[in-house]
Amino acid sequence: MRLLVTGGLGYVGSFAARHLAGAGHEVTILDDLSTGHRRAAGKLPVVIADCRDVATVSGVLSHHRIEAVLHFAGLSLVGASVADPAAYYAANVGGSLGLLEAMRRAGVDRIVFSSSAAVYGNPSTQPIPESAPLAPMNPYGRSKAMVEGILRDAAAAGQVRAACLRYFNAAGASRSGDLGEDHHPETHLIPRLLAAAREGQEFTVHGKDYATPDGTAVRDYIHVEDLAEAHARALTLLEKTPFTALNLGTGRGYSVLEVLQTAETLLGKKIRSKFGARRSGDPDTLVASTNECKKTMNWSPINSNIEVILKSSILWHSNNVRS
Ligand SMILES: NC(=O)c1ccc[n+]([C@@H]2O[C@H](COP(=O)([O-])OP(=O)(O)OC[C@H]3O[C@@H](n4cnc5c(N)ncnc54)[C@H](O)[C@@H]3O)[C@@H](O)[C@H]2O)c1
């Protein structure tokens, strides 16, 4: 298919773009470079534009005769969304509305949307089924839930066919170490841990009073290459189902201390650490129920063992030391 990947210069989008191109799709990337990196595109064609620029985006869709859009573009820092909610709603909801209007003008109706486990808030049932109530705890999560609602309504009206993929914690890097996570600032556990280990700095574990076995937050880490394959399957699913919302996770959670200890074992050294304050809006546990994805897309993660994730991240970080 001819595909537009918005946010394809970012972490998850660049893996999906590469994977889909490798599977024979014709991929064009659209990105405003706000948090992305030009080199993440490799040899794929890139248009630098904001999703809210409806005229430009509809022109790109028409020019490349795009058949489906994979919409990764957005802002994704929970703390920043609490500090400046309007900017988050403008980027995530406004960006999605701009894109939908551009798709309408260009006659494109298929969309796969990057949603998030953040739509669930702090759910009482673990692993979390897709049927759990959406109760986001911060503007970032609310912006994702809003876009899901918009897509559900647009699908019911026959305007689009949409798959909302609720990622749990995207993690890992390519096996060759040439593509990986590069956020500034970095808030995600694994790159923060590896940076602390490399620089000999003390690592801060946020919170030790979560309602979990060891008191630190438990998350479900999913390898970006598994996420990429799930997007390929979601494109097929769009042909059968006008609207779906699916979890992308492994069904197995790891606490911060478990990840820290596994990283120490793989690196063969101790990472100095201390406990700091909890981050506001951080739920205790987020682990995906994976049944629905298996059933509807015949998709299960194959690279998401925590050691595989950490080994690939260690290679990427050792290849990409910042000066
Ligand atoms: N990384 C995760 O663990 C995770 C988990 C759940 C959901 N998500 C969602 O997945 C998507 C990708 O996440 P990521 O970690 O790759 O983020 P990222 O910041 O690495 O990538 C986002 C990309 O979108 C681009 N972008 C942002 N706003 C844009 C706009 N208005 N127009 C055009 N381009 C724009 C950025 O330049 C960047 O290249 C996001 O929507 C995020 O909310 C990520």
The ligand as an SDF file (V2000), in Angstrom:
LIG
                    3D

 44 48  0  0  0  0  0  0  0  0999 V2000
    7.0400    5.8320   23.4060 N   0  0  0  0  0  0  0  0  0  0  0  0
    6.0770    5.2580   24.1070 C   0  0  0  0  0  0  0  0  0  0  0  0
    6.3380    4.4850   25.0460 O   0  0  0  0  0  0  0  0  0  0  0  0
    4.6280    5.5160   23.7650 C   0  0  0  0  0  0  0  0  0  0  0  0
    3.6400    4.8790   24.5380 C   0  0  0  0  0  0  0  0  0  0  0  0
    2.3080    5.1210   24.2140 C   0  0  0  0  0  0  0  0  0  0  0  0
    1.9640    5.9360   23.1480 C   0  0  0  0  0  0  0  0  0  0  0  0
    2.9430    6.5510   22.4470 N   0  0  0  0  0  0  0  0  0  0  0  0
    2.5430    7.4350   21.3500 C   0  0  0  0  0  0  0  0  0  0  0  0
    3.2150    7.0130   20.1760 O   0  0  0  0  0  0  0  0  0  0  0  0
    3.5410    8.1200   19.3510 C   0  0  0  0  0  0  0  0  0  0  0  0
    5.0270    8.0990   19.0690 C   0  0  0  0  0  0  0  0  0  0  0  0
    5.7490    8.1510   20.3010 O   0  0  0  0  0  0  0  0  0  0  0  0
    7.3250    8.3340   20.2960 P   0  0  0  0  0  0  0  0  0  0  0  0
    7.8380    7.8550   21.5970 O   0  0  0  0  0  0  0  0  0  0  0  0
    7.8650    7.7870   19.0340 O   0  0  0  0  0  0  0  0  0  0  0  0
    7.4310    9.9200   20.2790 O   0  0  0  0  0  0  0  0  0  0  0  0
    8.5060   10.8290   19.5250 P   0  0  0  0  0  0  0  0  0  0  0  0
    8.4640   12.1560   20.2060 O   0  0  0  0  0  0  0  0  0  0  0  0
    9.8080   10.1310   19.4530 O   0  0  0  0  0  0  0  0  0  0  0  0
    7.9220   10.9410   18.0640 O   0  0  0  0  0  0  0  0  0  0  0  0
    6.8850   11.8130   17.7030 C   0  0  0  0  0  0  0  0  0  0  0  0
    7.1980   12.3790   16.3370 C   0  0  0  0  0  0  0  0  0  0  0  0
    6.1120   13.2170   15.9250 O   0  0  0  0  0  0  0  0  0  0  0  0
    6.6230   14.4500   15.4120 C   0  0  0  0  0  0  0  0  0  0  0  0
    5.5720   15.4570   15.6380 N   0  0  0  0  0  0  0  0  0  0  0  0
    5.0990   15.9090   16.8240 C   0  0  0  0  0  0  0  0  0  0  0  0
    4.0890   16.7900   16.6190 N   0  0  0  0  0  0  0  0  0  0  0  0
    3.9050   16.8730   15.2720 C   0  0  0  0  0  0  0  0  0  0  0  0
    3.0240   17.5970   14.4370 C   0  0  0  0  0  0  0  0  0  0  0  0
    2.0870   18.4250   14.9430 N   0  0  0  0  0  0  0  0  0  0  0  0
    3.1070   17.4580   13.1020 N   0  0  0  0  0  0  0  0  0  0  0  0
    4.0540   16.6230   12.5560 C   0  0  0  0  0  0  0  0  0  0  0  0
    4.9270   15.9110   13.3050 N   0  0  0  0  0  0  0  0  0  0  0  0
    4.8490   16.0350   14.6410 C   0  0  0  0  0  0  0  0  0  0  0  0
    7.9120   14.6850   16.1820 C   0  0  0  0  0  0  0  0  0  0  0  0
    8.8150   15.5300   15.5300 O   0  0  0  0  0  0  0  0  0  0  0  0
    8.4440   13.2510   16.3250 C   0  0  0  0  0  0  0  0  0  0  0  0
    9.2580   12.8910   15.2480 O   0  0  0  0  0  0  0  0  0  0  0  0
    3.0840    9.3640   20.1070 C   0  0  0  0  0  0  0  0  0  0  0  0
    1.8230    9.7500   19.6170 O   0  0  0  0  0  0  0  0  0  0  0  0
    2.9780    8.8750   21.5430 C   0  0  0  0  0  0  0  0  0  0  0  0
    2.0410    9.6180   22.2850 O   0  0  0  0  0  0  0  0  0  0  0  0
    4.2600    6.3600   22.7200 C   0  0  0  0  0  0  0  0  0  0  0  0
  1  2  1  0
  2  3  2  0
  2  4  1  0
  4  5  1  0
  4 44  2  0
  5  6  2  0
  6  7  1  0
  7  8  2  0
  8  9  1  0
  8 44  1  0
  9 10  1  0
  9 42  1  0
 10 11  1  0
 11 12  1  0
 11 40  1  0
 12 13  1  0
 13 14  1  0
 14 15  2  0
 14 16  1  0
 14 17  1  0
 17 18  1  0
 18 19  2  0
 18 20  1  0
 18 21  1  0
 21 22  1  0
 22 23  1  0
 23 24  1  0
 23 38  1  0
 24 25  1  0
 25 26  1  0
 25 36  1  0
 26 27  1  0
 26 35  1  0
 27 28  2  0
 28 29  1  0
 29 30  1  0
 29 35  2  0
 30 31  1  0
 30 32  2  0
 32 33  1  0
 33 34  2  0
 34 35  1  0
 36 37  1  0
 36 38  1  0
 38 39  1  0
 40 41  1  0
 40 42  1  0
 42 43  1  0
M  CHG  2   8   1  16  -1
M  END
$$$$
